[in-house]
Amino acid sequence: MIKIELTAEEKYRLERVSKAGKGQISFRANIILLNNAGMSAPAIAKMLGITHQTALSWINKYRKNGMDGLKDKEHRIGKPATLGDKTREALSEFMDKSPEEFEYLQTCWTIHLILYHLRTEYDLKPSYATVKRQLKKLGYRWGRPRHSVVNAEDPEAEAKVAAIRQAIQDAGPDDLIVFMDESDVHLLPPLRAMWMPPGKQVRIPTPGTNKKKAIFGGLDVLNGEWFYYICDKKRTSVNVNQNLGHLP
């Protein structure tokens, strides 16, 4: 016959659990106490109205795992977590934060950066498609962000403006002070994200091959004369004196 020998502390703990009368663990604790008192598994089964195998099973579980052996197993509801589930849980932890908070040298999350972050920080290696699918399940969409002005007021703005004004006032008859800027002109219209009917991709008419011109312009602030130059590339080497245009 299998008999469990209990220490005074173990017996005291089992008695407290048995007397508490809370759930099946109280009933199982009573089985162990009866066995410790000298009763065999068949005798315990007859007294408590259970099978011999049930009584013996709980005796063996207590011998192996102590009080933890008498507890119910935790059952997970549903299927075990998949890689997609783990990926979605990880995404929900960091996608609302900027990549800069993790010391990345970019401000927007891309799939490739997300894959790298999941691999290095979570030891997860989902596919490109899995990440996109889980992002959609979380309600994220691909779109263009907007610029947000941060620290719009330059603390040195007044000093800079004052220096420019002073330079203009101090200019001599042979000095040239020009305010300059540049821009690009594209033949093809730019494409932007938009809402489209399901199953139909909107077509934007274009002349075919794109052409681009770079335009540089300047204003002589002393006499109000405009200068401009149009070229194919911004880095084109030119003879300024021969190619500058003038606007009245």
DAJO-V148742 format. One record per residue. N is the residue number from 0. RES is the residue in three letters. PHI is phi in radians with two decimals (NA if undefined). OMEGA is omega in degrees with one decimal (* if undefined). Layout:
# DAJO-V148742
n=<N,N>
res=<RES,RES>
phi=<PHI,PHI>
omega=<OMEGA,OMEGA>
This chain:
# DAJO-V148742
n=<0,1,2,3,4,5,6,7,8,9,10,11,12,13,14,15,16,17,18,19,20,21,22,23,24,25,26,27,28,29,30,31,32,33,34,35,36,37,38,39,40,41,42,43,44,45,46,47,48,49,50,51,52,53,54,55,56,57,58,59,60,61,62,63,64,65,66,67,68,69,70,71,72,73,74,75,76,77,78,79,80,81,82,83,84,85,86,87,88,89,90,91,92,93,94,95,96,97,98,99,100,101,102,103,104,105,106,107,108,109,110,111,112,113,114,115,116,117,118,119,120,121,122,123,124,125,126,127,128,129,130,131,132,133,134,135,136,137,138,139,140,141,142,143,144,145,146,147,148,149,150,151,152,153,154,155,156,157,158,159,160,161,162,163,164,165,166,167,168,169,170,171,172,173,174,175,176,177,178,179,180,181,182,183,184,185,186,187,188,189,190,191,192,193,194,195,196,197,198,199,200,201,202,203,204,205,206,207,208,209,210,211,212,213,214,215,216,217,218,219,220,221,222,223,224,225,226,227,228,229,230,231,232,233,234,235,236,237,238,239,240,241,242,243,244,245,246,247>
res=<MET,ILE,LYS,ILE,GLU,LEU,THR,ALA,GLU,GLU,LYS,TYR,ARG,LEU,GLU,ARG,VAL,SER,LYS,ALA,GLY,LYS,GLY,GLN,ILE,SER,PHE,ARG,ALA,ASN,ILE,ILE,LEU,LEU,ASN,ASN,ALA,GLY,MET,SER,ALA,PRO,ALA,ILE,ALA,LYS,MET,LEU,GLY,ILE,THR,HIS,GLN,THR,ALA,LEU,SER,TRP,ILE,ASN,LYS,TYR,ARG,LYS,ASN,GLY,MET,ASP,GLY,LEU,LYS,ASP,LYS,GLU,HIS,ARG,ILE,GLY,LYS,PRO,ALA,THR,LEU,GLY,ASP,LYS,THR,ARG,GLU,ALA,LEU,SER,GLU,PHE,MET,ASP,LYS,SER,PRO,GLU,GLU,PHE,GLU,TYR,LEU,GLN,THR,CYS,TRP,THR,ILE,HIS,LEU,ILE,LEU,TYR,HIS,LEU,ARG,THR,GLU,TYR,ASP,LEU,LYS,PRO,SER,TYR,ALA,THR,VAL,LYS,ARG,GLN,LEU,LYS,LYS,LEU,GLY,TYR,ARG,TRP,GLY,ARG,PRO,ARG,HIS,SER,VAL,VAL,ASN,ALA,GLU,ASP,PRO,GLU,ALA,GLU,ALA,LYS,VAL,ALA,ALA,ILE,ARG,GLN,ALA,ILE,GLN,ASP,ALA,GLY,PRO,ASP,ASP,LEU,ILE,VAL,PHE,MET,ASP,GLU,SER,ASP,VAL,HIS,LEU,LEU,PRO,PRO,LEU,ARG,ALA,MET,TRP,MET,PRO,PRO,GLY,LYS,GLN,VAL,ARG,ILE,PRO,THR,PRO,GLY,THR,ASN,LYS,LYS,LYS,ALA,ILE,PHE,GLY,GLY,LEU,ASP,VAL,LEU,ASN,GLY,GLU,TRP,PHE,TYR,TYR,ILE,CYS,ASP,LYS,LYS,ARG,THR,SER,VAL,ASN,VAL,ASN,GLN,ASN,LEU,GLY,HIS,LEU,PRO>
phi=<NA,-1.42,-2.30,-1.55,-1.64,-1.88,-1.35,-1.06,-1.19,-1.11,-1.13,-1.11,-1.18,-1.12,-1.12,-1.13,-1.17,-1.12,-1.31,-1.14,1.14,-1.80,1.20,-1.21,-1.13,-1.15,-1.10,-1.24,-1.10,-1.14,-1.06,-1.16,-1.15,-1.16,-1.15,-1.12,-1.37,1.99,-1.55,-1.39,-1.04,-1.09,-1.18,-1.13,-1.05,-1.15,-1.22,-1.66,1.30,-2.15,-1.41,-1.02,-1.11,-1.14,-1.07,-1.17,-1.09,-1.27,-1.13,-1.18,-1.16,-1.22,-1.07,-1.48,-2.16,1.15,-1.08,-1.09,-1.21,-1.60,-1.41,-1.24,-1.26,-1.37,-1.81,-1.45,-1.37,1.54,-1.35,-1.04,-1.07,-1.65,-1.09,-1.12,-1.09,-1.15,-1.14,-1.11,-1.11,-1.17,-1.05,-1.15,-1.49,-2.24,-1.21,-1.50,-1.90,-1.40,-0.97,-1.12,-1.16,-1.83,1.18,-1.55,-1.58,-2.74,-1.81,-2.13,-1.39,-1.94,-1.04,-1.13,-1.20,-1.07,-1.05,-1.12,-1.15,-1.11,-1.26,-1.46,-1.74,-2.11,0.98,-1.97,-2.27,-1.30,-1.43,-1.01,-1.16,-1.11,-1.10,-1.07,-1.13,-1.25,-1.10,-1.15,-1.12,-1.47,1.62,-1.41,-2.36,-1.54,-2.79,-1.55,-1.31,-1.95,-1.24,-2.23,-1.27,-2.01,0.93,-1.07,-1.55,-1.33,-1.10,-1.80,-1.04,-1.10,-1.17,-1.17,-1.10,-1.11,-1.16,-1.14,-1.08,-1.16,-1.11,-1.17,-1.14,-1.50,-1.15,-1.62,-1.12,-1.71,-1.50,-2.21,-2.09,-2.18,-1.61,-2.16,-2.73,-2.49,-2.75,-1.97,-2.12,-1.90,-1.29,-1.38,-1.25,-1.21,-1.71,-2.21,-1.08,-2.70,-1.47,-2.28,-1.08,-1.03,1.32,-2.35,-1.77,-1.14,-1.82,-1.81,-1.06,-2.40,-1.35,1.97,-1.23,-1.35,-2.27,-2.35,-2.24,-1.76,-2.11,-1.92,-2.34,-2.56,-2.11,-1.35,-1.29,-1.47,-2.15,1.38,-1.45,-1.70,-2.21,-2.59,-2.56,-1.96,-2.50,-1.38,-2.31,-1.22,-1.72,-1.12,-1.48,-2.32,-1.62,-1.00,-1.10,-1.63,-1.93,-1.25,-1.71,-2.19,-2.03,-1.22>
omega=<176.4,177.2,179.6,175.8,-176.9,171.0,179.8,-179.7,179.2,-180.0,179.4,-178.9,178.8,179.4,178.9,179.5,-179.6,-177.9,-179.7,176.5,-177.6,173.9,-176.0,-177.9,176.1,178.2,-178.0,177.2,178.6,176.6,-178.1,179.4,178.3,177.9,177.4,179.2,175.6,-178.7,178.6,178.6,178.5,-179.5,178.3,179.9,-179.7,-178.2,-173.8,178.0,177.5,179.5,176.6,-178.1,179.8,179.1,-178.2,-179.7,-178.8,175.6,-179.8,179.1,178.4,178.5,-175.8,-171.4,179.5,-177.1,178.3,179.4,-179.5,-177.8,175.9,175.6,176.3,-178.8,177.9,179.0,178.9,-177.2,175.9,-178.4,178.1,177.2,177.4,178.7,-179.8,178.6,-179.8,178.3,178.8,180.0,-179.3,-178.6,-172.9,-174.7,178.4,178.2,178.8,175.4,179.8,178.0,178.0,175.7,171.5,-176.8,173.2,-172.0,-176.4,176.4,170.7,-179.1,-178.3,178.0,177.7,178.8,179.3,-178.4,178.6,-178.0,-174.5,-175.1,-176.2,-178.1,177.5,-178.5,177.4,177.4,177.1,-178.3,179.8,179.5,178.7,-179.3,-179.2,175.8,178.9,178.1,178.2,177.7,179.4,178.1,178.3,-179.8,-179.3,176.0,177.0,175.1,176.6,-177.2,178.2,-178.3,-176.0,-178.9,178.7,-179.3,179.7,-175.0,-177.4,-179.8,179.6,179.7,179.4,179.5,178.5,179.4,-179.9,179.2,178.7,-179.9,-176.5,-176.1,178.8,-177.9,-178.7,-178.8,178.1,178.0,-174.7,169.9,-172.9,174.1,-179.7,179.8,176.2,174.6,-179.1,176.7,178.7,176.8,178.2,177.6,179.2,177.2,-178.9,175.4,-179.2,177.7,178.8,176.9,-179.1,178.4,-178.7,178.7,178.4,-178.9,177.2,178.7,179.6,-178.7,179.8,173.4,-176.6,174.9,175.0,-178.1,175.3,179.9,179.7,178.7,174.5,-172.4,-179.4,-178.9,176.3,-178.4,179.5,173.5,175.0,176.8,179.7,-179.2,-179.6,-178.8,-178.4,-177.9,180.0,177.5,-175.7,170.3,-172.9,-175.4,-176.6,-171.6,179.2,173.7,-178.4,174.6,-178.0,*>
